[in-house]
Amino acid sequence: MTIYNVGSINLDHVYQLDHFVRPGETMASDDYQCLLGGKGANQSVALAKAGADVKHVGAIHHSNQAILSQLQSLGVDTQLINTTEVPTGHAIIQLTKQAENAIILYQGANHALTEQQIDDVLQNAQAGDWVLLQNETNLIEYVMQKAKQCEVKVAFNPAPMDAELTKQVLGLVDLLIVNEVEAMDLIGTQDIASTIKAFPQAYPDLEVLMTLGKDGVCYFNGKEHLQVEAFSVQAVDTTAAGDTFIGFCLSALMAGEPVTKAIRRACAASALCVTRLGAAASIPTQQEVTDFLALQND
Ligand code: RIB
């Protein structure tokens, strides 16, 4: 079973600062790194590290071939990544000592995907394969429609959230991964309990993974709902924590793990991720997750 991750690839410019830059302020930072990121690339790395067969579908500028080698070295199949004249997407990330971040995104080549590229990719997909998308690329609805025609399952993490676009495509989605704010935004509720009730009423066939930060993760569909607790760790950088969760959870679900076990393992991976700096670079290996869970007597 293959997962085609139609997703963004960014160069993350990370500046460590005492506080976020304020209006009118110019601030020096002597701590700067340029790291591989992008919700799509991070999720592909997490999927690969968690053992899934992941083919990344995306686009970068032709001068950034090093990104391809880096993704390959982390286990991601990069043959479906196009190179283009459009600059590679990037993110400017301000990171404070309290592990808070503020991010500016430049979409660049992430919005240069073509219908031809998607058609070529999905013509090789098999029924039962998965397509994963985030909201950092173009052609989201087109990809989902094509996936459905090929009987491929669709997982969608609509971040950064565009509620209108997301509502428009929800009927094409099998598994939605959102945080609680995004979920409430989509369904028009004010609290988590009403969200868990209202979502299945509106979308009975949809499976939802709703992340709740320190309170863990909630899973629900038209028939059941369950909640798994998060692990408490000292956070250094929360960038890519959600991406790590998604990659490890999807990989475990695709491997047939029970939902609770898949979520627990993904929460452990995400906890390890926040103790390290960077996006793709902070995603743990399977062994590190296993060792962490053993320490929790799990
Ligand atoms: O989810 C984290 C990612 O969001 C960063 O790597 C950055 O590139 C933005 O896309």
Residues whose N, C-alpha, C, O or C-beta is under 5 A from the ligand:
A	BS01	RIB	N10 D12 G37 G38 K39 A91 T239 A240 D243 A279
